[in-house]
Amino acid sequence: MIEAFKRAVRVARRLFTVGRYRRMVVVIAVAYLAAFLAALQNITASTGPFTVTTGDPAAMFRRTGFLLFDAVALIRTPVFTLLVSPINILIGVVISLLVAINLCMTYLALRRPRACSINRASGMVGVLPALLAGGACCAPTILLILGLQATAALIAATQWMIPLALLLLSGSFVRLACDTHTEAL
């Protein structure tokens, strides 16, 4: 098990040495992080002048939900407003990097089959946790659209979506990394 994680770290390092894969991971991660923070409503559209408001730094540890934490600052720009919640941002960065690396590895499995010893179809398995991870932040909104009964039935499950997303994305990445030939990247 530890060897599998070490191999996954080696594959990730190798991915970041190739410019186009590094750019792909960064673009996907930044886009997913923005979507994650928008789904948590830590980023919203705004108008008006640039302002920065700070609050109590101890508030960053105050929970507003299961694995969701309070903001310590508010940054308003003419385009968007950002609630700065360091722990939410950290969770978002970790999930975003895992999503980006999984999508990059899946792209590699599909476009460069000799880089992966698994077949092309099983390379698509890496996409599933990446897509399901979107439910970690967006599910409550979708459930509200579906109706009160669906929301009431699944509200208990939504609190486990972020940990489940982290687990699935990590497992998928380790699985894909174990079947990747780093010299073929």
For each residue, the residues with C-beta under 8 A, 3 or more apart:
1: 4 5
2: 5 6
3: 6 7
4: 1 7 8 174 177 178
5: 1 2 8 9 174
6: 2 3 9 10
7: 3 4 10 11 174 177 178
8: 4 5 11 12 173 174 177 178
9: 5 6 12 13
10: 6 7 13 14 177 182
11: 7 8 14 15 105 177 180 182
12: 8 9 15 16 101 173 177
13: 9 10 16 17
14: 10 11 17 18 182 185
15: 11 12 18 21 22 25 101 104 105 185
16: 12 13 21 22 25
17: 13 14 22
18: 14 15 21 22 185
19: 22 23
20: 23 24
21: 15 16 18 24 25 104 108 185
22: 15 16 17 18 19 25 26
23: 19 20 26 27
24: 20 21 27 28 100 103 104 107
25: 15 16 21 22 28 29 97 100 101 104
26: 22 23 29 30 100
27: 23 24 30 31 100
28: 24 25 31 32 96 99 100 103 104
29: 25 26 32 33 93 96 97 99 100
30: 26 27 33 34 96
31: 27 28 34 35
32: 28 29 35 36 95 96 99 100
33: 29 30 36 37 89 92 93 96
34: 30 31 37 38 43
35: 31 32 38 39 134
36: 32 33 39 40 92 95 96 136 137
37: 33 34 40 42 43 82 88 89 92
38: 34 35 41 42 43 44
39: 35 36 137 138 141
40: 36 37 68 88 92 137
41: 38 44 83
42: 37 38 71 82 83 84 85 88 89
43: 34 37 38 80 81 82 83
44: 38 41 80 81
45: 79 80 81
46: 76 77 78 79 80 81
47: 78
48: 51 76 78
49: 76 78
50: 76 77 78
51: 48 74 75 76
52: 73 74 75 76
53: 73 74 76
54: 72 73
55: 59 71 72 73 74
56: 59 72
57: 60 72
58: 61 62
59: 55 56 62 70 71 72
60: 57 69 70 71 72 85 86 87
61: 58 69 70 87
62: 58 59 69 70
63: 66 68 69 70
64: 68 69 70
65: 68 159
66: 63 159 160 162
67: 91 159 162 163
68: 40 63 64 65 88
69: 60 61 62 63 64 85 86 87 88
70: 59 60 61 62 63 64 85
71: 42 55 59 60 74 83 84 85 88
72: 54 55 56 57 59 60 84 85 86
73: 52 53 54 55 83 84
74: 51 52 53 55 71 81 82 83 84
75: 51 52 81 82 84
76: 46 48 49 50 51 52 53 81 82
77: 46 50 80 81 82
78: 46 47 48 49 50
79: 45 46
80: 43 44 45 46 77
81: 43 44 45 46 74 75 76 77
82: 37 42 43 74 75 76 77
83: 41 42 43 71 73 74
84: 42 71 72 73 74 75 89
85: 42 60 69 70 71 72 88 89
86: 60 69 72 89 90
87: 60 61 69 90 91
88: 37 40 42 68 69 71 85 91 92
89: 33 37 42 84 85 86 92 93
90: 86 87 93 94
91: 67 87 88 94 95 162
92: 33 36 37 40 88 89 95 96
93: 29 33 89 90 96 97
94: 90 91 97 98 166
95: 32 36 91 92 98 99 133 136 162 165 166 169
96: 28 29 30 32 33 36 92 93 99 100
97: 25 29 93 94 100 101
98: 94 95 101 102 130 133 166 169 170 173
99: 28 29 32 95 96 102 103 130 133 169
100: 24 25 26 27 28 29 32 96 97 103 104
101: 12 15 25 97 98 104 105 173
102: 98 99 105 106 126 127 129 130 169 172 173 176
103: 24 28 99 100 106 107 126 127 130
104: 15 21 24 25 28 100 101 107 108
105: 11 15 101 102 108 109 123 126 173 176 177 180
106: 102 103 109 110 123 124 126 127 130 176
107: 24 103 104 110 111
108: 21 104 105 111 112 115 116 123 180 185
109: 105 106 112 113 115 116 118 120 122 123 124 126 176 180
110: 106 107 113 120 123 124
111: 107 108
112: 108 109 115 116 184 185
113: 109 110 116 119 120
114: 181 184
115: 108 109 112 180 181 184 185
116: 108 109 112 113 123 176 179 180 181
117: 179 180 181
118: 109 122 123 176 179
119: 113 122 123
120: 109 110 113 123 124
121: 124
122: 109 118 119 125
123: 105 106 108 109 110 116 118 119 120 126 176
124: 106 109 110 120 121 127 128
125: 122 128 172 175 176
126: 102 103 105 106 109 123 129 130 172 173 175 176
127: 102 103 106 124 130 131
128: 124 125 131 132 168 172
129: 102 126 132 133 165 168 169 171 172
130: 98 99 102 103 106 126 127 133 134 169 172
131: 127 128 134
132: 128 129 135 164 165 168
133: 95 98 99 129 130 136 165 168 169
134: 35 130 131 137 138
135: 132 138 139 142 161 165
136: 36 95 133 139 161 162 164 165
137: 36 39 40 134 161 162
138: 39 134 135 141 142
139: 135 136 142 143 154 158 161
140: 143 144 151 155 158
141: 39 138 144 145
142: 135 138 139 145 146
143: 139 140 146 150 151 154 155 158
144: 140 141 151
145: 141 142
146: 142 143 150 151
147: 150 151
148: 151 152
149: 152 153
150: 143 146 147 153 154
151: 140 143 144 146 147 148 154 155
152: 148 149 155
153: 149 150
154: 139 143 150 151 157 158
155: 140 143 151 152 158
156: 159
157: 154 160 161
158: 139 140 143 154 155 161
159: 65 66 67 156
160: 66 157 163 164
161: 135 136 137 139 157 158 164 165
162: 66 67 91 95 136 137 165 166
163: 67 160 166 167
164: 132 136 160 161 167 168
165: 95 129 132 133 135 136 161 162 168 169
166: 94 95 98 162 163 169 170
167: 163 164 170 171
168: 128 129 132 133 164 165 171 172
169: 95 98 99 102 129 130 133 165 166 172 173
170: 98 166 167 173 174
171: 129 167 168 174 175
172: 102 125 126 128 129 130 168 169 175 176
173: 8 12 98 101 102 105 126 169 170 176 177
174: 4 5 7 8 170 171 177 178
175: 125 126 171 172 178 179
176: 102 105 106 109 116 118 123 125 126 172 173 179 180
177: 4 7 8 10 11 12 105 173 174 180
178: 4 7 8 174 175
179: 116 117 118 175 176
180: 11 105 108 109 115 116 117 176 177 184 185
181: 114 115 116 117 184 185
182: 10 11 14 185
183:
184: 112 114 115 180 181
185: 14 15 18 21 108 112 115 180 181 182
